[in-house]
Amino acid sequence: MSLDRSIIGREFPAVSLLITRSRLQNFAKATGQHDPVYLDPDAAKQAGHRDLPVPPTFVFGIELEAPNPFAFLEDLDVDLRTVLHGEQQFDYHRMAYAGDELTAASRITDIYEKKGGLLEFIVRETTVTNQDGARVAVMRGVTVVQNRPGKDAS
């Protein structure tokens, strides 16, 4: 099955998330952050932050809060059992903190194939902004779709 290239450029509904201290502390613990700046508001303030800072890679999870975070794959009729997370890149522009409301808006920027179409790659770019509309981060993710030979044969 070849993915429909006409989806390149498609934008998806934005997802917003209020960033709470407990959410940040849980994420920091789950990802092995031992720096008290990510766990203790007083330590964060002593380090010059206005509140707990958002740990690295936290913004990746914002879109997972959507009612159906994999809707873009369903739109392409992709069987989720054939999907791999291939790559993730983060470009940070400013700090975000507990109390911020972050919004993630994504679009498909490319679809390409390798191995004669056995592997197809969906590239999404997601811009994360804060409640003031200021850019916090831009993520680039690649989803790999494995196509099996003879899969479309009827």
N, C-alpha and C positions, 0 to 999 in steps of 0.2 A: 504494500500500500504506500503510495507516495503522498506526502502531506500537501495540502492545498497551499501553494505559495501566495495566494491572494490574501491570506491572513496577515502577511507582513505589513506592519504599520497599524494594525488594529490595537486600539487602546481599550483597557478594561476599567470597570468602575473602581474608583479609589476606595481604599480601606483606611479607616482612622482608628487609632488606639490611644486612649489616655494612659500615659506611662505612670504607674504607681511605684512607690518605694518597694512594696512587697514583691511586685512582679520583677523589678530589677534585682532585688536581693536573691530571689529564687533562681533567676537566670544566672547570676554570678556564681552562686553555689553549684548549680548544675554543670557549669562550664569550668569549674576549678579555679575561679578567681579568688585568690586569697588576700588580695590587697584590700585593706579596710576601707579605702576610698569608695569601693563598689558596694560595701555592706553597711557602713555606719555613716549616717548623715553628718555627725560631728566631725568625723575624720575627713569626709568629703569637703566640708566647709573649711577646715583647717588647711586643706590642700589648695584652697582657692576656688572651689566649685560652689555654686549657689545651692546645690542639693546633690543627691546621688547622681553621678553621671551614667549615661547609658553605656553598658559594656560593649566591647567590640563584638560584632556580628549579631547583636540583639535585633537590629532593624530587619534582619532576614525573616523573623517570625511575625512581623506585622501582618503580612498578607495571609498568613496561616489562620488569622482570626476571621477571615471572610467566611460567609456561610458555606461557600464551596470553593476552597482555594485552588482546586484543580479544574475549574470550569473551562479554562482555556484549552486544556487537553481534551475534554469532552466535546468542545466545539469542533475539534479536529478529528473526532471519532478515534482517538487514541485509546487503546486498551492499557489501563494503568499497570497491568502486569508486565508490560513491555518497556517500562520507563525506568531510566536511571538518572540520577542527578549527576551531571557531568562536570560542571565547573561553577564557581561563584567568585565574583570579584566585588570589592567594596572600595569606593572612593568617598572619603569623608570630607565634608566641607565645613562643618561646625559641630560643636558639642550639643548634645541634647540631655535633658535632665528629668528626674522625677517631677511630675506636675505638668510636663509638656504633653500636648496632643500631637502625635505624629501621624501623618497621612502618607500612604504609599500608593503611587499611581504607576501602573506598568503598561508597557506596550511591547509587541513583538517586533524586533528589529531585523531579524534574519531567520531564514530556514535554509539549511544546506544538507547535503548528503555525502557519505563516504562509503567505501566498499561496495560500489555499484548499487547503492540504495538500501543495503542491508542495515545501515545506520543512518538515521536522520537526526539533525540537530536543530532544536528550536532555541533561538536566542531572545531573551527578554531583558529589557532594561526597565528598572524601577527607580523612580525618583521619590525620595522621602523628604517631606517638608514638615516644618513645625507649624504651630497655630498661627504664626505671623506670616506664613507663606515662604519663609526663608529655607533654602535648600540645606538639608542636614547631610544627606548621603545620596549617592547614586550606586545602584547595584546592577551588575550584569550577571545573569544566570543562564546556563546552558542546560537544557533538558535533552537527553539522548533517548531516541525511540528505536528499539530493536525490531526490525522487520524480518520475519522468518520466510525463507523461500517457500513458495507454494501456499502461503497463508491466504491469498485471495482466490485460490483456485476453487471453483464450485463444482 
